[in-house]
Amino acid sequence: MGAFSLGPALAGLFFGSIAVLTATAVSALDLTLPSNARQTASQTTAPDSARLPVAPFANGELPALTVEGRVSRTAWRIDAQGLTTLQLMAPLRAQLEKAGYEVLLDCASARCGGFDFRFGLRVIPEPDMHVDLFDYRYLLATHEGEGGESYAAILTSRSARAGYVQITLVTPAGAPAPGVGTGGQTARPTIVTPVRPDGATGSALPLVQALTTEGHAVLSDLDFKTGSSNLGDAQFASLATLAAWLKADPTRRIALVGHTDATGSLEGNIALSKRRAGSVRDRLAEAYGVPRAQMQAEGMGYLAPITTNLTAEGREKNRRVEAILLNTQ
């Protein structure tokens, strides 16, 4: 890896807080962030699975491993201007290497595959985790222990005022739980086995919680090619969760509503957004067996933005499909 340097203040901020690491059969991996890092989201589930890219996006494909075990995802915000994604990543990479982890992939922005790579990742939604499509860095590392292989996937990005870090740790179910903390204080997360409404175990359900408490939820992991209404072939966690919830009670009904950015005509955007919502409805019906009578597809074009259309970041956020709860009777 190329050499890099930090100014005295930043060096003290980052390296002054790095803890001693161990990765033995009886010790869990501990990762330490700067003392001014603030955790914005945390979720640990077991058993669960994670799809982790192992190479940059190329030739229309994103090579990835699907691994099972205890999955921990945390997001962090570090309030400081001028941080680079390398300055955010380097101390964490050093900790992993010291703990005996082997780096499988370490890439940045365009070299990862840009837009296509980013949308092949499972990213904690805004505002808890922010990713600049033109300024992010990704690292995947693995460690072989007595209980099996462990994986660490780290994503760093930044805004004008803060740095952002997402850490995904996958460890064998019987191994000690990994910890992530700040300033030498490392917390062990509570491990849960979430239960879906149909009784099956799997990923946690923030989507369903949003539907029932706020009346709507963005299906943030969906992947449409630019200007296309064709939904990607990947297995989308949001659709599996939504399908299980709908099939658990045939009286539940939703509207799938497509949204676009403000590029192009209103008429064209409304048509495109409705086609995208229709593609989601078709996937739920055909791949998951959700009755079509429980779903309708609509398009709003650019009439309901959630942020500005004046920036690339804002336009990306505005291009989305939402599920709207119609009734629970």
C-alpha positions, -999 to 999 in steps of 0.1 A, spaced: 0 0 0 12 36 -7 25 57 22 4 84 37 8 109 65 -15 128 89 -9 162 105 0 162 142 -36 169 153 -52 142 131 -25 117 140 -32 122 177 -69 119 170 -67 86 152 -37 67 164 -40 79 200 -72 59 204 -62 26 188 -64 -3 212 -44 -35 215 -60 -62 195 -62 -99 199 -77 -126 177 -71 -159 194 -94 -188 200 -107 -173 232 -105 -135 224 -128 -115 202 -116 -90 176 -119 -54 190 -119 -24 167 -114 11 181 -124 43 164 -114 79 173 -127 92 206 -150 117 188 -167 90 167 -204 88 173 -223 56 166 -254 62 145 -267 27 140 -261 -8 152 -275 -42 145 -263 -77 154 -282 -108 143 -275 -146 146 -279 -166 126 -277 -144 95 -259 -141 62 -240 -113 44 -230 -108 8 -195 -94 7 -178 -82 -26 -144 -98 -31 -133 -79 -63 -142 -47 -81 -173 -45 -103 -163 -55 -139 -179 -68 -171 -214 -63 -156 -207 -84 -125 -197 -79 -89 -179 -110 -75 -190 -116 -40 -191 -142 -12 -222 -151 8 -211 -160 43 -232 -171 73 -228 -166 110 -232 -138 135 -235 -106 115 -228 -72 131 -233 -39 113 -225 -6 128 -223 29 114 -203 58 128 -200 96 122 -168 114 129 -173 152 130 -141 167 115 -136 186 83 -109 176 57 -107 139 66 -99 117 36 -114 82 32 -79 68 35 -74 86 68 -106 70 80 -97 36 67 -60 32 75 -61 29 113 -89 3 110 -69 -16 84 -38 -16 106 -59 -30 135 -72 -58 114 -37 -67 101 -23 -67 136 -51 -91 147 -40 -115 120 -66 -107 93 -57 -111 56 -69 -83 33 -88 -97 3 -99 -64 -13 -89 -28 -7 -102 -3 -33 -115 32 -36 -144 48 -56 -138 43 -94 -113 15 -89 -140 -4 -69 -165 1 -98 -181 33 -88 -218 35 -88 -223 -3 -96 -200 -14 -67 -217 9 -42 -251 -4 -50 -239 -40 -47 -232 -33 -10 -257 -34 18 -254 1 33 -271 14 64 -295 41 51 -291 78 54 -287 98 76 -270 71 97 -245 62 70 -235 86 41 -217 74 10 -204 98 -16 -205 79 -49 -173 96 -60 -154 94 -27 -156 62 -8 -132 33 1 -140 -4 8 -119 -31 25 -126 -68 30 -104 -89 53 -107 -125 66 -93 -145 95 -92 -183 100 -98 -194 136 -107 -226 153 -144 -220 149 -141 -211 112 -135 -180 91 -144 -145 103 -148 -115 79 -146 -78 83 -159 -54 57 -153 -17 62 -168 12 41 -156 47 46 -168 79 30 -173 116 39 -192 148 35 -180 183 38 -183 183 76 -178 147 87 -164 113 80 -186 81 79 -176 45 86 -197 14 83 -183 -18 98 -197 -53 90 -183 -82 110 -193 -118 103 -181 -144 128 -189 -180 135 -219 -184 158 -199 -200 185 -170 -176 185 -166 -146 209 -186 -116 198 -165 -89 181 -166 -54 196 -163 -19 182 -158 12 203 -141 45 208 -113 58 229 -104 24 244 -141 17 254 -153 -14 234 -189 -25 236 -201 -60 231 -233 -58 211 -265 -76 222 -271 -105 198 -306 -112 187 -324 -137 166 -352 -117 150 -385 -133 141 -405 -123 111 -443 -122 114 -445 -156 96 -424 -171 124 -392 -176 103 -358 -163 115 -338 -139 94 -328 -103 92 -342 -77 115 -372 -57 103 -366 -19 103 -386 -18 71 -417 -33 88 -412 -11 118 -412 20 95 -443 8 77 -463 3 109 -451 34 128 -445 59 100 -468 45 72 -441 42 46 -406 28 40 -380 32 13 -368 0 -3 -332 12 -2 -314 -18 -15 -331 -20 -49 -310 -17 -81 -322 -2 -113 -299 6 -142 -299 43 -152 -330 51 -172 -343 16 -170 -373 1 -152 -358 -34 -151 -350 -45 -115 -317 -62 -110 -314 -100 -106 -299 -98 -70 -317 -111 -40 -329 -80 -23 -333 -82 15 -361 -56 15 -383 -76 -8 -378 -108 12 -388 -89 44 -418 -72 27 -430 -104 11 -429 -123 44 -449 -95 62 -475 -93 34 -480 -131 32 -484 -134 70 -517 -115 68 -537 -114 35 -556 -83 47 -524 -62 45 -522 -39 15 -495 -16 2 -488 8 -26 -454 6 -43 -446 42 -54 -417 50 -77 -399 83 -75 -372 99 -98 -349 129 -97 -358 161 -116 -339 153 -148 -362 152 -178 -399 158 -183 -425 153 -157 -446 130 -180 -415 108 -188 -405 106 -152 -440 97 -140 -441 69 -166 -406 56 -156 -413 57 -119 -446 38 -123 -428 12 -144 -402 7 -117 -429 3 -91 -445 -22 -114 -413 -42 -117 -411 -44 -79 -447 -56 -77 -440 -82 -104 -409 -95 -85 -428 -98 -52 -456 -117 -70 -435 -139 -92 -405 -146 -70 -421 -145 -35 -457 -155 -42 -473 -123 -28 -509 -120 -41 -512 -91 -65 -544 -80 -48 -523 -69 -19 -502 -45 -40 -507 -16 -63 -480 3 -83 -479 40 -88 -454 66 -100 -448 102 -87 -420 112 -110 -401 140 -94 -431 155 -75 -421 142 -40 -384 147 -35 -369 139 -1 -339 162 -7 -324 187 -32 -321 178 -69 -292 203 -72 -265 178 -63 -256 143 -76 -260 130 -40 -295 145 -37 -306 131 -71 -294 97 -61 -315 98 -29 -346 110 -48 -345 80 -72 -363 54 -51 -392 31 -46 -412 33 -14 -438 10 1 -468 28 15 -491 11 40 -527 14 29 -545 -6 56 -541 -34 82 -577 -44 82 
